[in-house]
Amino acid sequence: MKRVLLEHGDGHMAVEVPDHAVVVRPGELFTEPQAAEDPVALTREALANPLGCPPLRGMVGPGSRVTIAFPDRVKGGAHENSHRRLSLSMILDELLDAGVWETDIRAICAIGLHRKNYKEDFYSYLGADLTERLLRIGLVSHDAEDPAGMVRVGETDEGDVVELNRAALEADLTILIGHTVCNPYGGFSGGYKMPCTGLAGWRSIRCHHSPKSLYRPDFVPISTSSHFRHQLRKIGQVMEGQMKRPFFEVDAVLNGQARQMAVYAGTIPEVERASWPLAQSRTEISVPGEPADVLVIGIPRTFHYGPGMGTNPLLMKQAIGASIARASGALTEHPVVIAASVCDGWFNDEWFPAYREVYAHLQRCVSTADLVRYEDETCEKFDWIAPYRNAFAYHPFHAFSMAYMGGLADQYARAIYVVGPKEPAYARGMGCIPVDTFEKALNLSERHVGRSPRMIVVPALTQVQVHLRSEGRPGPEAQFR
């Protein structure tokens, strides 16, 4: 047996796993690729030689209205040479050199349904100087509930609603800054995923962050050829069909330390075509041996979406569903999951105010997919819209979208054991089985998969995320349609 520290709440849980267990962490199962030596030169080269369109100064000039959209704190890093910081600074310089007036530039933090950013949030990942520069020009967080700021531009030929931020729709050019990194929804962030989630409204987002898209057989294992990704492309194309110019995308392929491996600029289809193969080579990790019967994960209290993600039961289950999706290529068809989580019922109501109501709705449902019947009444409630718009809270539909990802665990896992919960009733409420020790969970798992099961251990969800595949099982190819 070997000792592993699993993230657990605000600390760690020490567990003993079989010697043959595969532990997923950098330096043990895989080596993180090196970042580019000069990200400044990399970004400058991408802007000077965009793919599928002219450089910025060939598309805008005096009198041009330009919108720049960038992602929030959830991904992309906060270091001095992070992709967001470098790209924003260089793009602003390029626009001004082309003669664009500062009064005609708008900067939007493309939060989608995430919480709006305080000035201190911008400081934390953009730095003080760049934040102040953007504030002088005009910096806002996207507001998916602003009746004057959102436009329904139509539907796709498959009936998906298309909504877009008015500033992005009506600009002479809208520039997107994105990150091509591991994501359980559609393979990678960036590309068309950026405007279709970051600059859209909840009625559009629910068309793809929904059971009808997530519970299809093509969604897991994660790939860029799923119907989910197809929906993003279709929605993005309808957006572009109503805009004065297609989006100008500036995406970076990042390594596990959020450092740039490559930067590509240009039209979204060409940027996706260029960036996805490198992102796959960095993200797809081969696991030795046959597919595993048991997936072990450590869930901290705070990661990704913010404080309480590992204790809010809906977000805890989302982390389990996303972990299965990421590891499914190296798991048997119906594995057992053992998750270390304090599961103490702290919802963090300040950030996630609608989550208690959605959790209560879930208790009335036979399956997670049945939650859809509560979407309209919950997501149109002033009590939940007001905190999103005015109190730096997540939008109510975010709770539904996270619950649906959590429902993937019910689709694929034979059983889900939550180890070390302080309020076991919340684990039961999410369809999980609470147990007090890891040893007990391991013994119980043998009822389903037999003795000495093959095991994959992901001890830290705060560390770099990857897609796992067993040796000999072919990985997906980047798909472009």
C-alpha positions as CSV (number, residue, x, y, z in Angstrom):
1,M,0.0,0.0,0.0
2,K,1.1,3.6,-0.5
3,R,0.1,6.8,1.2
4,V,-1.7,9.6,-0.7
5,L,-3.0,12.9,0.6
6,L,-6.4,13.7,-0.8
7,E,-7.7,17.3,-0.7
8,H,-10.5,17.4,1.9
9,G,-12.2,20.7,2.8
10,D,-9.6,23.1,4.1
11,G,-6.9,20.4,4.5
12,H,-6.1,16.9,3.5
13,M,-7.1,13.3,4.2
14,A,-4.3,10.7,4.4
15,V,-5.4,7.4,2.8
16,E,-3.7,4.1,1.9
17,V,-4.2,2.9,-1.7
18,P,-2.9,-0.2,-3.4
19,D,0.6,0.0,-4.8
20,H,-0.8,-0.6,-8.3
21,A,-3.1,2.5,-8.0
22,V,-2.3,5.2,-10.6
23,V,-1.9,8.6,-9.0
24,V,-2.7,11.5,-11.4
25,R,-0.4,14.4,-10.7
26,P,2.3,16.2,-12.5
27,G,5.7,14.6,-12.2
28,E,4.3,11.2,-11.4
29,L,1.9,10.1,-14.2
30,F,2.9,12.9,-16.7
31,T,5.2,15.8,-17.2
32,E,3.9,19.2,-17.8
33,P,5.1,20.7,-21.1
34,Q,7.3,23.7,-21.1
35,A,5.8,27.1,-21.8
36,A,7.1,29.4,-24.5
37,E,10.2,31.4,-23.5
38,D,8.8,34.7,-24.7
39,P,5.0,35.0,-24.4
40,V,5.3,38.7,-25.4
41,A,6.8,37.9,-28.7
42,L,4.4,35.0,-29.2
43,T,1.4,37.3,-28.7
44,R,2.8,40.0,-30.9
45,E,3.4,37.5,-33.7
46,A,-0.1,36.2,-33.4
47,L,-1.7,39.7,-33.6
48,A,0.6,40.6,-36.6
49,N,-0.3,37.5,-38.6
50,P,-3.9,36.5,-37.8
51,L,-5.5,33.4,-39.3
52,G,-8.3,33.9,-41.8
53,C,-8.5,37.7,-41.6
54,P,-6.5,40.9,-41.8
55,P,-4.6,42.3,-38.7
56,L,-6.5,44.6,-36.4
57,R,-5.3,47.8,-38.0
58,G,-6.6,46.5,-41.4
59,M,-10.1,46.3,-40.0
60,V,-10.6,49.3,-37.7
61,G,-9.7,53.0,-37.7
62,P,-11.0,56.4,-36.5
63,G,-14.7,56.2,-35.8
64,S,-14.7,52.4,-35.4
65,R,-16.5,51.1,-32.3
66,V,-14.6,48.1,-30.8
67,T,-15.6,45.7,-28.0
68,I,-13.0,43.6,-26.2
69,A,-14.2,40.6,-24.2
70,F,-12.1,38.5,-21.8
71,P,-12.8,35.7,-19.3
72,D,-13.1,36.1,-15.5
73,R,-11.0,34.7,-12.7
74,V,-12.2,31.2,-13.1
75,K,-9.5,30.3,-15.6
76,G,-6.3,31.7,-17.3
77,G,-3.9,32.6,-14.5
78,A,-3.1,35.8,-12.7
79,H,0.7,36.2,-13.2
80,E,2.3,39.2,-14.7
81,N,2.6,37.7,-18.2
82,S,-0.7,35.9,-18.2
83,H,-2.5,35.7,-21.6
84,R,-5.3,38.0,-20.6
85,R,-2.9,40.7,-19.4
86,L,-0.6,40.6,-22.3
87,S,-3.3,40.4,-24.9
88,L,-5.4,43.2,-23.5
89,S,-2.5,45.6,-23.3
90,M,-1.2,44.8,-26.8
91,I,-4.7,45.0,-28.3
92,L,-5.4,48.4,-26.7
93,D,-2.1,49.6,-28.1
94,E,-2.9,48.2,-31.6
95,L,-6.3,49.9,-31.6
96,L,-5.0,53.3,-30.6
97,D,-2.2,53.1,-33.1
98,A,-4.8,52.3,-35.8
99,G,-6.6,55.5,-34.8
100,V,-9.5,54.1,-32.8
101,W,-10.7,56.6,-30.2
102,E,-10.6,55.5,-26.6
103,T,-14.2,56.7,-26.2
104,D,-15.2,54.0,-28.9
105,I,-13.6,51.1,-27.0
106,R,-15.5,48.9,-24.5
107,A,-14.0,46.2,-22.4
108,I,-16.3,43.5,-21.1
109,C,-15.5,40.8,-18.6
110,A,-17.4,37.8,-20.2
111,I,-18.7,36.3,-17.0
112,G,-21.7,34.6,-18.5
113,L,-23.7,33.5,-15.5
114,H,-20.8,33.8,-13.0
115,R,-20.6,36.6,-10.4
116,K,-19.7,40.1,-11.5
117,N,-16.3,41.3,-10.6
118,Y,-15.4,43.7,-7.9
119,K,-12.6,46.2,-8.7
120,E,-10.4,44.1,-6.4
121,D,-11.2,41.0,-8.5
122,F,-9.9,42.8,-11.6
123,Y,-6.8,43.9,-9.7
124,S,-6.1,40.3,-8.6
125,Y,-5.8,38.9,-12.1
126,L,-5.3,41.9,-14.4
127,G,-3.0,44.0,-12.1
128,A,-3.6,47.5,-10.9
129,D,-2.2,49.4,-13.9
130,L,-4.1,47.5,-16.6
131,T,-7.3,47.6,-14.5
132,E,-7.1,51.3,-14.1
133,R,-6.4,51.7,-17.8
134,L,-9.5,49.7,-18.7
135,L,-11.6,51.5,-16.2
136,R,-10.7,54.9,-17.8
137,I,-11.7,53.5,-21.2
138,G,-14.8,51.7,-20.0
139,L,-14.8,48.3,-18.2
140,V,-17.9,46.4,-17.2
141,S,-19.0,42.9,-16.3
142,H,-21.4,41.2,-18.7
143,D,-25.0,41.3,-17.4
144,A,-27.1,38.5,-18.8
145,E,-30.2,40.1,-17.3
146,D,-29.8,43.7,-18.6
147,P,-32.9,44.3,-20.7
148,A,-31.2,47.1,-22.6
149,G,-27.8,45.3,-22.9
150,M,-29.0,41.9,-24.2
151,V,-30.4,41.1,-27.7
152,R,-32.1,38.0,-28.9
153,V,-30.7,37.6,-32.3
154,G,-32.5,34.5,-33.4
155,E,-32.3,30.7,-33.3
156,T,-30.2,28.1,-34.9
157,D,-31.7,25.7,-37.5
158,E,-32.0,23.2,-34.6
159,G,-34.0,25.6,-32.4
160,D,-31.4,26.8,-30.0
161,V,-31.9,30.3,-28.7
162,V,-29.2,32.8,-29.6
163,E,-28.7,35.8,-27.3
164,L,-25.7,38.2,-27.3
165,N,-24.5,41.2,-25.4
166,R,-25.5,44.3,-27.3
167,A,-22.0,45.9,-27.1
168,A,-20.6,42.8,-28.8
169,L,-23.4,42.6,-31.4
170,E,-23.3,46.2,-32.5
171,A,-19.6,46.9,-32.5
172,D,-17.7,47.3,-35.8
173,L,-15.4,44.7,-34.4
174,T,-15.6,42.4,-31.3
175,I,-12.4,40.9,-30.1
176,L,-12.4,37.9,-27.9
177,I,-9.6,36.8,-25.6
178,G,-9.8,33.1,-24.7
179,H,-7.9,30.1,-23.3
180,T,-7.7,26.7,-25.0
181,V,-7.5,24.6,-21.9
182,C,-9.0,21.4,-20.5
183,N,-12.8,21.7,-19.9
184,P,-15.4,19.1,-19.2
185,Y,-17.9,20.9,-21.4
186,G,-17.0,20.4,-25.0
187,G,-13.3,19.6,-24.6
188,F,-11.8,23.0,-24.4
189,S,-12.5,26.5,-23.3
190,G,-11.9,29.3,-25.9
191,G,-13.2,29.3,-29.4
192,Y,-16.9,29.5,-29.9
193,K,-17.4,28.5,-26.2
194,M,-16.2,31.9,-25.1
195,P,-19.0,34.1,-26.6
196,C,-21.7,31.3,-26.4
197,T,-21.3,31.1,-22.6
198,G,-19.5,34.3,-21.6
199,L,-21.6,36.9,-23.6
200,A,-25.0,35.1,-23.8
201,G,-28.1,34.9,-21.6
202,W,-29.4,32.0,-19.6
203,R,-32.1,31.1,-22.1
204,S,-29.4,30.5,-24.7
205,I,-27.0,28.8,-22.3
206,R,-29.6,26.4,-21.2
207,C,-29.9,25.1,-24.7
208,H,-26.6,23.3,-24.3
209,H,-25.9,23.2,-20.6
210,S,-28.8,20.8,-20.3
211,P,-29.7,17.1,-20.0
212,K,-30.6,16.9,-23.7
213,S,-27.0,17.8,-24.5
214,L,-25.0,16.4,-21.6
215,Y,-26.8,13.1,-21.3
216,R,-26.2,12.1,-24.9
217,P,-23.8,9.2,-25.6
218,D,-21.5,11.5,-27.5
219,F,-20.8,13.8,-24.5
220,V,-18.6,11.3,-22.6
221,P,-15.7,10.8,-23.1
222,I,-15.0,14.4,-23.5
223,S,-14.3,15.4,-27.1
224,T,-14.6,18.3,-29.6
225,S,-17.0,16.3,-31.8
226,S,-19.9,16.1,-29.3
227,H,-23.3,17.5,-30.1
228,F,-22.6,20.1,-27.3
229,R,-19.7,21.5,-29.3
230,H,-21.7,21.4,-32.5
231,Q,-24.3,23.6,-30.7
232,L,-21.7,26.1,-29.7
233,R,-20.5,26.4,-33.3
234,K,-24.1,26.8,-34.6
235,I,-25.0,29.4,-32.0
236,G,-21.7,31.3,-32.7
237,Q,-22.3,31.3,-36.4
238,V,-25.8,32.8,-35.9
239,M,-24.2,35.5,-33.7
240,E,-21.7,36.3,-36.4
241,G,-24.3,36.4,-39.1
242,Q,-25.9,39.4,-37.3
243,M,-22.6,41.2,-36.6
244,K,-20.8,43.6,-38.8
245,R,-17.7,41.3,-38.8
246,P,-17.0,37.9,-37.4
247,F,-15.4,37.7,-34.0
248,F,-11.6,38.3,-33.9
249,E,-10.3,35.6,-31.4
250,V,-7.0,35.6,-29.6
251,D,-6.6,32.3,-27.9
252,A,-3.7,30.8,-25.9
253,V,-3.0,27.2,-25.4
254,L,-1.9,27.0,-21.8
255,N,0.0,24.4,-19.8
256,G,-0.8,23.4,-16.2
257,Q,0.7,26.5,-14.8
258,A,-1.5,28.7,-17.0
259,R,1.6,29.7,-19.1
260,Q,1.4,30.2,-22.8
261,M,2.5,27.3,-25.0
262,A,1.2,29.0,-28.2
263,V,-1.0,31.9,-29.1
264,Y,-3.3,32.1,-32.1
265,A,-5.4,35.0,-33.4
266,G,-7.9,35.4,-36.2
267,T,-11.4,34.0,-37.0
268,I,-12.7,31.4,-34.6
269,P,-12.8,28.4,-37.0
270,E,-9.2,29.0,-37.9
271,V,-8.1,29.6,-34.3
272,E,-9.8,26.4,-33.2
273,R,-8.2,24.4,-36.1
274,A,-4.8,25.7,-35.1
275,S,-5.1,25.4,-31.3
276,W,-6.9,22.2,-30.6
277,P,-4.2,19.7,-31.8
278,L,-1.6,21.2,-29.5
279,A,-4.1,21.4,-26.6
280,Q,-5.0,17.8,-27.1
281,S,-1.3,16.7,-27.0
282,R,-1.0,18.6,-23.7
283,T,-4.3,17.4,-22.2
284,E,-4.8,13.8,-23.3
285,I,-2.8,11.6,-20.9
286,S,-2.2,7.9,-21.3
287,V,-2.8,5.7,-18.2
288,P,-0.9,2.4,-18.1
289,G,-2.8,-0.9,-18.0
290,E,-6.5,-1.7,-18.4
291,P,-9.3,0.6,-17.5
292,A,-9.8,1.2,-13.8
293,D,-12.7,0.1,-11.7
294,V,-12.5,2.8,-9.1
295,L,-11.9,6.5,-9.3
296,V,-10.7,8.3,-6.1
297,I,-10.8,12.1,-5.9
298,G,-10.1,14.7,-3.3
299,I,-12.4,17.6,-3.1
300,P,-11.3,20.9,-1.4
301,R,-13.6,23.5,0.0
302,T,-12.5,26.2,-2.4
303,F,-11.6,25.9,-6.1
304,H,-12.6,26.9,-9.6
305,Y,-16.0,28.7,-9.0
306,G,-15.0,29.9,-5.6
307,P,-15.4,29.3,-1.9
308,G,-17.8,26.6,-1.0
309,M,-17.5,24.6,-4.2
310,G,-16.5,21.5,-2.3
311,T,-19.2,21.9,0.4
312,N,-22.2,23.2,-1.5
313,P,-23.7,19.8,-2.4
314,L,-24.7,20.7,-6.0
315,L,-21.1,21.9,-6.7
316,M,-19.6,18.9,-4.9
317,K,-21.6,16.6,-7.2
318,Q,-20.6,18.7,-10.2
319,A,-17.0,18.1,-9.4
320,I,-17.7,14.4,-9.2
321,G,-19.5,14.4,-12.6
322,A,-16.7,16.4,-14.2
323,S,-14.1,14.1,-12.8
324,I,-15.8,11.1,-14.3
325,A,-16.1,12.9,-17.7
326,R,-12.4,13.7,-17.6
327,A,-11.3,10.3,-16.6
328,S,-13.8,8.2,-18.5
329,G,-11.4,7.1,-21.2
330,A,-9.4,5.3,-18.5
331,L,-12.3,3.9,-16.5
332,T,-14.6,0.8,-17.0
333,E,-18.1,1.5,-18.2
334,H,-19.6,1.9,-14.7
335,P,-16.9,2.6,-12.2
336,V,-17.2,3.2,-8.4
337,V,-16.3,6.7,-7.3
338,I,-14.8,7.5,-3.8
339,A,-14.8,11.2,-3.1
340,A,-13.2,12.8,0.0
341,S,-15.4,15.8,0.9
342,V,-16.3,17.5,4.1
343,C,-19.8,18.0,2.6
344,D,-20.9,20.2,5.5
345,G,-23.8,21.9,3.7
346,W,-22.1,25.3,3.5
347,F,-23.7,26.6,0.4
348,N,-22.0,30.0,0.5
349,D,-25.3,31.8,0.0
350,E,-23.6,35.1,-0.6
351,W,-22.0,33.8,-3.8
352,F,-24.6,31.1,-4.7
353,P,-27.9,32.3,-3.4
354,A,-30.3,30.2,-5.6
355,Y,-28.5,26.9,-4.8
356,R,-30.6,26.0,-1.8
357,E,-33.8,26.3,-3.7
358,V,-32.5,24.2,-6.6
359,Y,-31.2,21.6,-4.1
360,A,-34.7,21.5,-2.6
361,H,-36.2,21.1,-6.1
362,L,-33.8,18.2,-6.7
363,Q,-35.2,16.4,-3.7
364,R,-38.6,16.3,-5.5
365,C,-37.2,14.8,-8.7
366,V,-36.8,11.2,-9.6
367,S,-33.8,12.0,-11.7
368,T,-31.6,15.1,-12.2
369,A,-33.0,15.6,-15.7
370,D,-36.4,16.3,-14.1
371,L,-35.0,19.6,-12.7
372,V,-35.8,21.2,-16.1
373,R,-39.4,21.7,-15.0
374,Y,-38.3,24.2,-12.3
375,E,-36.0,26.3,-14.5
376,D,-38.4,29.1,-15.5
377,E,-39.9,29.7,-12.1
378,T,-36.5,29.8,-10.4
379,C,-34.5,31.7,-13.1
380,E,-37.1,34.4,-13.5
381,K,-37.4,35.1,-9.7
382,F,-36.4,38.6,-8.7
383,D,-34.9,37.2,-5.4
384,W,-32.2,35.5,-7.5
385,I,-31.8,37.8,-10.4
386,A,-31.2,40.9,-8.1
387,P,-28.1,39.3,-6.4
388,Y,-26.7,38.4,-9.8
389,R,-27.1,41.9,-11.1
390,N,-26.3,43.9,-8.0
391,A,-24.7,41.8,-5.3
392,F,-21.9,39.9,-7.1
393,A,-23.6,36.5,-7.0
394,Y,-24.0,33.7,-9.5
395,H,-27.0,33.6,-11.7
396,P,-29.8,31.1,-10.7
397,F,-29.4,29.0,-13.9
398,H,-25.8,28.3,-12.9
399,A,-27.1,26.0,-10.2
400,F,-29.1,24.0,-12.7
401,S,-26.2,23.7,-15.1
402,M,-24.0,22.4,-12.3
403,A,-26.6,20.0,-11.1
404,Y,-26.9,18.6,-14.7
405,M,-23.1,17.9,-14.8
406,G,-23.4,16.2,-11.4
407,G,-26.1,14.0,-12.9
408,L,-23.6,12.5,-15.2
409,A,-22.2,10.7,-12.1
410,D,-25.6,9.0,-11.7
411,Q,-25.5,8.0,-15.3
412,Y,-22.1,6.4,-15.2
413,A,-21.1,5.4,-11.7
414,R,-22.2,2.1,-10.0
415,A,-21.9,3.8,-6.7
416,I,-20.6,7.1,-5.3
417,Y,-19.1,7.1,-1.7
418,V,-18.5,10.4,0.0
419,V,-15.8,10.0,2.7
420,G,-15.7,12.2,5.8
421,P,-18.9,14.2,5.4
422,K,-19.8,16.4,8.3
423,E,-23.5,16.6,7.3
424,P,-24.2,13.2,5.7
425,A,-27.7,14.1,4.7
426,Y,-26.5,16.4,2.0
427,A,-24.5,13.5,0.5
428,R,-27.6,11.3,0.5
429,G,-29.6,14.2,-1.0
430,M,-27.2,14.1,-4.0
431,G,-27.6,10.3,-4.5
432,C,-24.2,9.5,-2.8
433,I,-23.5,7.1,0.0
434,P,-21.8,8.8,3.1
435,V,-19.1,6.8,4.9
436,D,-16.8,7.8,7.7
437,T,-13.5,6.3,6.6
438,F,-11.8,5.7,3.3
439,E,-11.1,2.1,4.3
440,K,-14.8,1.4,4.7
441,A,-15.5,3.0,1.2
442,L,-12.8,0.8,-0.3
443,N,-14.3,-2.3,1.3
444,L,-17.8,-1.4,0.1
445,S,-16.6,-0.8,-3.4
446,E,-15.5,-4.4,-3.6
447,R,-19.2,-5.4,-3.5
448,H,-19.4,-3.9,-7.0
449,V,-16.0,-4.5,-8.6
450,G,-14.5,-7.4,-6.7
451,R,-11.3,-7.5,-4.7
452,S,-8.1,-5.7,-5.6
453,P,-9.8,-3.3,-8.1
454,R,-7.8,-1.3,-10.5
455,M,-7.8,2.3,-9.3
456,I,-7.1,5.8,-10.5
457,V,-6.5,8.5,-7.8
458,V,-6.9,12.2,-8.5
459,P,-5.7,13.7,-5.2
460,A,-6.1,17.4,-5.9
461,L,-8.8,19.1,-8.0
462,T,-7.0,22.4,-7.5
463,Q,-4.1,21.0,-9.6
464,V,-4.0,20.8,-13.3
465,Q,-6.8,19.0,-15.0
466,V,-6.3,16.5,-17.8
467,H,-8.3,13.9,-19.9
468,L,-7.3,10.3,-19.1
469,R,-7.2,7.4,-21.5
470,S,-6.0,3.8,-21.0
471,E,-3.1,2.6,-23.0
472,G,-4.2,1.2,-26.3
473,R,-7.6,3.0,-26.2
474,P,-7.5,5.6,-29.0
475,G,-7.9,9.2,-28.0
476,P,-10.2,11.6,-29.9
477,E,-9.1,13.6,-32.9
478,A,-9.9,17.3,-33.0
479,Q,-13.1,17.6,-35.1
480,F,-13.9,20.5,-37.4
481,R,-17.2,20.9,-39.2
